Amino acid sequence: MRNIQILLIAAVVAILLAASSMYIVNEGQTAIVLNLGKVVRSGMAPGLHFKWPMVEAVRTFDRRILSLDDAPERYLTAEKKDVEVDFFAKWQIKDVVTFYRAASGGDEAAAKQRLTPIIKNALRNEINQLALAEVVSSGRSDLTSRLLANINEGAATLGIEVLDVRIKRINLPQDSQILNSVYDRMRTERLQVANALVAEGTQAAEGIRAEAERQSRVLVADAERDAQNLRGEGDAKAAEIGAGAYGQDAEFYAFYRSLEAYRKSMADGKTVMVMDPNSEFLRYMRSDGH
């Protein structure tokens, strides 16, 4: 009976030892094996692995791409103007042993605390060299490529590789006077554009008016010329007709001309004429006609 108990105890111990000597690394993870606190194996691939029970311990780490998203930070541009930059970064464990040693035993939160100032310092150095217009409107891909080169120099000491840094927003601080200066500059630029458009419109209008006036003068001059020609032709025709009538009956022509003169001089019906009764003008008003 005692032997059976010993065998059962031995079997239980063996099972416990076997269970404690096995460990599983899940997909998306990597692991290191510690022997009395010292790293003896690292970079363990996903799957079933074995270790010395009671002596060795296993630490697993996430080898997927992780995110770092911190609060917006203020930076100074080359003109010493404030901008508020909101960014996020994508990072991954590159060297698990270095990560374990540098990040307080591989604590992810501790790693983020140490990685954040590295990113912010690199971002600050880049923005300090750029003018405000370049920060706001420059190509962010160029800025990202320069940032990654500088950031990964520092991140390598943490066993981390930063894969991407993206700027989400670039804002002007609400309590900064730069907002007023930006708005003033925008208003000035819009006013310059408006003034240029008004000047172009005024110039075009003056050109159109000048061309219309020129054409009007040409038309009036042509019409006046044609009228003068017609009047000349009419006068010539009238003179020709008058000369013909005078040639046929001079006395009747003189009588007709006198009647025309009477009609024109008394057309308004209010004319008062004081003349000598023997005046030649009144010859046809006398009864004898002489």
Summary of the structure (lengths in Angstrom):
residues: 290
radius of gyration: 55.2
end to end distance: 187.8
largest distance: 189.0
contacts: 710
relative contact order: 0.07
helix: 57%
strand: 20%
